[in-house]
Amino acid sequence: MFVKRNKIVEQISEIPITLGDISENIFGGIITQNGLLHRLALPEEGGSDSYYLCEGLCRPVFIEPEIVYPYVSGAFSEKFAFRPSPYCFMLPYELSAAEGKKEYNVIPPEELKTRFPMAYGRILEFKRKFRHDTSPLKSADYSIKGGKFLEYFNTPKIIATEGYHLQAAYDAVGNHVFENGCGIVLKDPGRYAYVTAVLNSSIARLFPSVCKSKMAYSSYTAPAVIKRFPIVYPDNRLTEDLIDTISSYLAFLNKEKYARDYGVPDWLRELTVFYEQISNLLVLDTYFINDLDPGLLNALEENIHPYAGDMNSEDSGSILSALYYIKHQILESSSSKKYKLNLGFPEILNFSLSNEKF
C-alpha cells in the first residue's frame, strides 16, 4: 500500500530543524542590470587581458583580469558542480577589513583610474556613449545592489539555483558571481558536503509542496523560502561520512561531464547516476527510516573512501578508473540482491539499486 504524497509532505513539514537554523546567512545574488557592468565573454584566442562583452559587441574590450570573476546562472549551475561558463563579471570592488569586519566596497573613480585604467576607461566610455552622460565618473555609476552577497564574497558557500528542480553546487573558493538563486553560508563548515547532497536529493522535489503558502510570489530559491528547508542529520557518523565522500565523487564526475566538448559517454553518465542514487538513498534513509539493509551498508563502508590523491588532479583518467572500480566492488559485494526503500513511497522518492540496472 502506497504512502500518500500528502502524508510525506506533512512528515517533512514537521521536521523542527531548518536550513535557516544551521546557516550563518542565506542571501540572494547581486542585481546585474547596471548598464555599465556587463557580463563578459572570454575571447576565443584565450588572451589573458582581452574580454568581449557578451551582449554581442564584436570588438574586443580590454580590462584587467584582477577584477573579473566567474559568473554562475541557472544554466551553468547544476548538481554538485558548476558547468564551465563562458561568462565572467566585472566587479570593481575590493575587500576592506576596517574595525575587524570584512566588507567589500566599490573602488572610487580616481583610485580605479590609477589601479585599473582599462576598466576605468571602459566604464567612462560606456557612460558617455550609452547614457549620453558626460559628467565625471561617480562610484554610484558602477555600483551594484546585493550587499549580503558582497559581505560573503570569497567565502565558501553553497549556491542554490533553479533548474528543472532545485539544484545546489558547492563553491569552495566563494568567488562566483551569481544573480538568480541564493548563497548559503553554514555555521559549521564541515556540513557543506552533506547539505549540498540533501539539496540535490529527492527531498528537494517535495520542498515546493512543503512551503507552498510561502511561494505565491517568489521562487523556492528565494532566501525567505529556502530558509524553511528541513534538515535532518544522520544518527551515525558513518552515514554522513559516506555522503560527504560521495559528494566529492559527484563534484568530480560532474566537472568531467561538463568538460567534454563532444558529448558525455554513456559509461560516464551511468557512473554519475550510480553515485547520485547512492547519495539519494542514504539521504532518504536518514530522513525517513534509518534502517538501511546491512548488506548494502557494509558494501558501502568497505568500498567508499576519500580518494587518496587530489580530486582536482589533471590525471582524471586514474580517478575515473578508481570510481568505476569502487562501483564494481559495491555491486560485487552486494551480490545479486536488490536493495531499495520498499516503504511504498511515491515514485518521486523511490530508489532502487540493482546489478541489472548498472
Helices and strands as residue ranges (DSSP letters): H 5-13, H 19-22, E 23-28, E 39-41, E 50-53, E 61-62, G 65-67, E 68-72, E 87-90, E 93-96, G 98-100, E 103-106, H 109-115, H 117-130, G 139-141, H 147-151, E 157-162, E 166-171, E 177-178, E 182-186, G 189-191, H 192-199, H 203-210, G 212-214, H 223-226, H 237-259, H 266-284, I 285-289, H 294-303, H 316-333, E 339-340, E 352-353
